[in-house]
C-alpha cells in the first residue's frame, strides 16, 4: 500500500474510529486495540480502496466486526468520566446546564446495550447515513431505521431516568429525523 494514501486515511479517520471504538468497548485500551487492528487490516488489505468515503465505511465496518467478534457481551462498564477520554468540548455559548446535559446524555448512552449504543454512535457521533450504517452493521436499511428509532427512545428514557433527581430536562434527540444525503 502506498504510504501517502495510508497516512492520509489514518490522519483523516483515526479520531472518529477511536471515538467509535471507545463508545463500543467503553475502555480506552480496548478502543486503541480495535483501531490499531483495523488499521493493520487496512494496511494489509485496503490497497484496492482509493476513495475516501469508501475507506471510511470500510474502516468503521471492520472495527465494528472486530469488536463484535472480540468484545460483544459481558464487558464491565467503564465510566466515561475519565479525563484521558477525548470527548467534544461544549461550545463557547454553552452554559453549565449544557455541560450537565452532555454528561447525563453520555451516561445514558453508556448505559444502553451494545447494538443500541453502536447505532446511535454511528448515526449521531460519527455522522453515518442509514445506508452506511446498514453496510457497516450488515443489516437492511429498514432494520437500521427501526433500531435507531428504538435506540433514541431508550436513550430518552435513560436520560430522563438519570436526570429526574437532578431537576434538569434532557431531550437528547428530536422526535423526528430526516435522512442525511
N, C-alpha and C positions, 0 to 999 in steps of 0.2 A: 504494500500500500504506500502511496506517495505520502511522504512526511508532512508536506504543507497541508494537504487535504485532511489528514488525520488530526493535525494540530488545530486546524480551523474547526473541525467538528468538536473536539474536546473543549476548545475555548468557548464555542457557541452554546454547548448543551450541558456542560459539567454541572453548573449550579442548579439548573432545573432538574436534572436527573438525581442529584444528591437530595434535593428537597423532596422529590417524589419517593426516593428510597427511604428517606427519613420518616415520611408520613406513613409509609407501609410498615416499616420494621420497628419504628419508634426507638431506634437505637443508633447513635452516631457511627459506631464501629461497623454495625451491620450495613448501614446505608453506604458507608465508604467501600465496604467489600462488594456490595452489589454494583456500585458504579464502576469500580475497578474491573470487576469481572465482565461487566457489559462492554467496557472499552477494550478489554483484552479480546473478547469475541469479535468486536468490530474490527480490531487490528488484523485479526486472522481471516475474517470472512466478509468484511464490508467493502472490499475494493470495487465491487460492481455498483455500489451506491454512489452516485455522483451529484444527486440533488439534495440540497439542504433539508427540504421538507420531508423527503423520503428517509434520510438519515435520522432525523428527529423521531419520526414514527417508529423506525426500526429499533432505535436505542430504547425508547420507552417500552416497546413490546418485549424486547429482550430482557430488560431489567425486571419487568413485571413477571414474566415467565420464570426467571431465575428466582425471584422472591417466592412465588407460589411453590416452586419445587423445593426450596430450602427452608422457608420460614412460615409456611402458611398458617399453621394452627399452634395454639398454646404458648405463645410468647408472652413473657411477663410485660406488664405495662411499664413504660419508662416515661417519666414526666417530660413535657416539652418546655419546662421552665429552665432547663439547663442553659447557662449563659453562653456556652460554646455553640449552640444551635443558631444557624443563620436564618432568622425569621425576618420578614419585611418590617421595617420600622414604620410607625404611624406617620402620616403626612403632617406637614407643618401646622395645618389648621386643626388637627385632631386635638381633642381635649382628653383629660383624664378618663372621661366617660368612654371615649373611643378606645382607649388602651384597655380598659376593663372589659369592654365588649369583645375586643380582639382576643384577649386571654381566655374569656369564657367560651368563645367560639372554638378556639384551639383545644380547650379541654373537652368540649363536647365532641369535636371531630375525633380526638384521640380515643374517646370512649366508644366510638362506633366499631362494628366488626370490620374485618379486612375488606370485604368486597364493597361495602358502602363507603368506607374511608378512601379506598382506591379510586372509585368513580368520581367522588367529589373532588379529590385532589387532582385527578386528570382534567376534569372539566373546569373547575374554578381557579385552582392554583397554577396549573400548567397550560390552561387555555386551549385544550384539545377540542376539536369538533366531535359531534356524535359519531361521524364516520371514522375518524381516527381512533376514538375510544373503542368502537366496535372492532376495529382491526387489532388494536393493542390487546384487548381482553379476549378476543376470539369469540364474540357473541354478536347476534344480529342487532341492527340499529334499534329496533323496537324494544329489545331487551335493555339496551343502554338507556333508552328514554324512560322505561318503567323503573329501572334500578335507580336512575338519577332522581326521578320523582320521589321514590320511596326513601332514598338516602337523604334528600332535602327535608322531607317530613320528619325522619328520625333525628336529623341534626337539629331541627327546630325544636322538637320535643326535648332533646338532651339539653340544648341551650336554655330553654325555659326552666327545666328542672334545676340546672346549675345556678341560674340567676335568680330564682324565686326568693332565696334567702338574702340576696344582695340588694333587692329592690331596684334592679335595672331591667330595662326591656331590650332584649336582643332578638331581632328578627334577621336571621342570617341570610335569607335569600328572598327575593320577591316571589310571590305565589305563582307567577307565570314566567316562562323563559322563551326566548327566541333563539333558534339555532344560529350558530356562528357560520359565516360563509366558508 
